[in-house]
Amino acid sequence: MVEALARRGVVEDRPSLTAGEVRRSTATGEFSTLVSEATARYERIRYGLDRPTEEDLAAMESAARRVGS
């Protein structure tokens, strides 16, 4: 998803880019809700608050496809 957003010029794809920065960069754009939900899932899983589910995987893949199209 970040790669697709970078191709669109929304964010700069760099190693230090955080989920929060991605969320703020899209806060008023067409992908606001989509990115907000995806980054919330990412942070919940990445920081050990929950284990990933099949639903999480499907949602993240869907978000990446929608941003990339």
C-alpha positions as CSV (number, residue, x, y, z in Angstrom):
1,M,0.0,0.0,0.0
2,V,2.8,2.4,0.8
3,E,4.5,1.7,-2.5
4,A,1.2,2.5,-4.3
5,L,0.8,5.7,-2.3
6,A,4.4,6.7,-3.1
7,R,3.7,6.1,-6.8
8,R,0.8,8.5,-6.6
9,G,3.0,11.1,-4.9
10,V,1.1,10.9,-1.6
11,V,4.0,9.7,0.6
12,E,7.7,9.3,0.3
13,D,8.6,5.6,0.5
14,R,11.4,5.5,3.0
15,P,12.5,3.1,5.7
16,S,11.7,5.5,8.5
17,L,8.1,6.2,7.3
18,T,5.7,5.3,10.1
19,A,2.1,4.2,9.9
20,G,1.1,7.4,11.6
21,E,2.8,9.5,8.9
22,V,1.0,7.5,6.2
23,R,-2.3,8.1,8.0
24,R,-1.7,11.8,8.3
25,S,-0.6,12.1,4.7
26,T,-3.9,10.7,3.6
27,A,-6.2,12.3,6.2
28,T,-8.1,14.4,3.8
29,G,-7.7,12.5,0.6
30,E,-9.7,9.9,-1.2
31,F,-8.0,7.0,0.7
32,S,-8.5,8.5,4.2
33,T,-10.8,5.8,5.6
34,L,-9.1,3.0,3.8
35,V,-5.6,3.9,5.0
36,S,-6.8,4.7,8.5
37,E,-8.3,1.3,8.9
38,A,-5.3,-0.5,7.4
39,T,-2.7,1.4,9.5
40,A,-4.8,0.7,12.6
41,R,-4.7,-3.0,11.8
42,Y,-1.0,-2.9,11.1
43,E,-0.2,-1.1,14.4
44,R,-2.4,-3.5,16.4
45,I,-0.6,-6.5,15.0
46,R,2.9,-5.1,14.7
47,Y,3.1,-3.9,18.3
48,G,1.8,-7.1,19.7
49,L,-1.7,-6.0,20.7
50,D,-3.3,-8.9,18.8
51,R,-2.4,-11.8,16.5
52,P,-3.1,-11.4,12.8
53,T,-6.2,-13.1,11.4
54,E,-7.3,-14.1,8.0
55,E,-9.6,-11.1,8.0
56,D,-6.7,-8.8,8.7
57,L,-4.7,-10.3,5.8
58,A,-7.7,-10.0,3.4
59,A,-8.3,-6.4,4.5
60,M,-4.7,-5.4,4.0
61,E,-4.5,-7.1,0.6
62,S,-7.7,-5.4,-0.4
63,A,-6.4,-2.0,0.7
64,A,-3.2,-2.4,-1.2
65,R,-5.2,-3.4,-4.4
66,R,-7.6,-0.5,-4.0
67,V,-4.8,2.1,-3.5
68,G,-2.8,0.6,-6.4
69,S,-5.6,0.7,-8.9
